[in-house]
Amino acid sequence: MTSITQSMLEAIETELQHQVARLDQPGTKPFHEMLTYHMGWTGEGAGPLATGKRIRPLITLLAVSSVIDKEEKQESNDNYWLHAVSAAAAIEMIHNFSLVHDDIQDNSNLRRGRRTVWVKWGAPMAINVGDAMFVIANQSILDLIEHYPADMVVKAARILNNCCLDLTRGQFLDMSYEERNDLGIEDYWPMIGGKTSALLSACTHIGSLLGYAKEKQQEAYRLFGYHLGLAFQVQDDILGIWGDEALTGKSAASDLVEGKNSLPVLFALGKNGKFANRWKQGPITVDEVSAVSALLEDEGGREFAEKMSEEETQKALDYLKEANPQGAAGEEMLGLANMLLKRKQ
Amino acid sequence: MTSITQSMLEAIETELQHQVARLDQPGTKPFHEMLTYHMGWTGEGAGPLATGKRIRPLITLLAVSSVIDKEEKQESNDNYWLHAVSAAAAIEMIHNFSLVHDDIQDNSNLRRGRRTVWVKWGAPMAINVGDAMFVIANQSILDLIEHYPADMVVKAARILNNCCLDLTRGQFLDMSYEERNDLGIEDYWPMIGGKTSALLSACTHIGSLLGYAKEKQQEAYRLFGYHLGLAFQVQDDILGIWGDEALTGKSAASDLVEGKNSLPVLFALGKNGKFANRWKQGPITVDEVSAVSALLEDEGGREFAEKMSEEETQKALDYLKEANPQGAAGEEMLGLANMLLKRKQ
């Protein structure tokens, strides 16, 4: 890990703790603890594995830092990304707010190997924990006023909240699909656009805004994040069915067993063949995973998803090129994108 | 109803519909409908009884309009409160977001005589509906940028979100009290300060800010709203036990049956007498309501609550006097305060 990434991750963690500490007051200490537990700082299993990778806030700060050309800058301004750290924290809080509510909605018992907030404290408390995280996200982004002109703060806050409305739209679609029997490939993109890409595009959009990028460059950064999100999600969908763990059927992580409306599945449902027939009859059991994933591959689900993954990856990299990120942060951003897209280089 | 109040209520309703229409898009129409149902515009029982009274946004606009002295203004500026209508909508959206999540948390089946969102569409969808309302509230307050300088927009958004964090704190305390057996009067004010007063103080604070009040006058408006909220809640607590409906025991509305930690109850719990003894043994049945409320009165719970109500009412009116609201809006504000405080004049 290079030193700029390390410095950013440390600054993000400190800022997150500072923001969440708003609840660290007499009378609401147990409430504060519910948030610090979810954030991975306290309770059983606390530590780096429990915090998650903080990829979104990191991308945000890399975007900030990669906008300005080194040659035009003073050496003393090298750490000016620190001014945007509350925006990075805001994005991570949004991500975590959605996880806490998702876990209630999906009835999930485990998150990063630990008991979920609703399992530990009950759904009513967990709803309130998610709500508080969302509030803190908004407070964090508004804290930009300490370092940025007010009109930029309003712009950043609007981008963040537009993204959040997209998140709720994606979540609605995802939940509503559970009751539908007529799904096809056209139902995939709006759901994933909301659930995965909206937040990643907010990272690169807000980051470039706070790096004082011009409108056109902001748009390139935004679209880079958007297609990075789509490519990443499609990759994730492929691995959820044909990844090592999924294929052995030993892991409950198989998206087929969980009935997830992934891209290969929606593609095959649109074909209305043997796979669709089996899918509509009810949950896939662990024993069936190998046979059903083979069926899905036969009907073209894997090939199609891999083609889409390639296309979206290419779009993401094209927009990143157009965004033209500079310096060490720019290199880190490219490296991170390649890592997320599972490319060797 | 005078014409300024009427105009404001109409503008509020139009703005709310405009804000919620962000979800009225292909693919998310059923999602949009969940919000319009809760807001009282569509579905069974839609209409004025289902919308609620919109008291909070009305107070907000009355605050805006009552700041500036008529004599100093141009006739054409009479409706300048219209510029602040998206802030009023934001506050009503916050109120409704908290109701949707409260109903899940409290397991409530009915709201304003209609089935609650979670009963109609399930808790997972209802969590998402509340989340979307919260997002729309933030989008609404940021829409102020169309009419106000960016620094005022940031200020208003910060006040709103600080209030929201207080709401989650109050909600946490309320829920955590259910598991405690050592409650006393000192536990009442922080809970009610969050659950009821925070939002009312945000109404008058944001309203006066958007009416271009000076800092000191804003503070008077804010404190007026805060104590108005406390006085209103204490009144509500008294009526929930000794109001006509509650006393007959015929209505499930009795706070004693519901086990609500109201002011009279917390006062008596602190005394640790006969009432506290009975309360700790488990839920009060409908048949017991008369006897238990008499016991509570004997032990001074009613008298104490009435004294607090008087004190808070007086504080609210003192701060209102200091705020010195002007013109027709100022008169309406005083009238509304008196109505909420159940005073004849």
Interface residues (C-beta under 8 A of the other chain):
Chain A: R22 L23 Q25 G27 T28 P30 F31 H101 I104 Q105 D106 A123 P124 M125 I127 N128 G130 D131 A132 F134 V135 I136 N138 Q139 L142 I145 P149 A150 D151 V153 V154 A157 R158 N161 N162 C164 L165 T168 R169 Q171 F172 L173 M175 S176 P190
Chain B: R22 L23 Q25 G27 T28 P30 F31 H101 I104 Q105 D106 A123 P124 M125 I127 N128 G130 D131 A132 F134 V135 I136 N138 Q139 L142 I145 P149 A150 D151 V153 V154 A157 R158 N161 N162 C164 L165 L167 T168 R169 Q171 F172 L173 M175 S176 P190
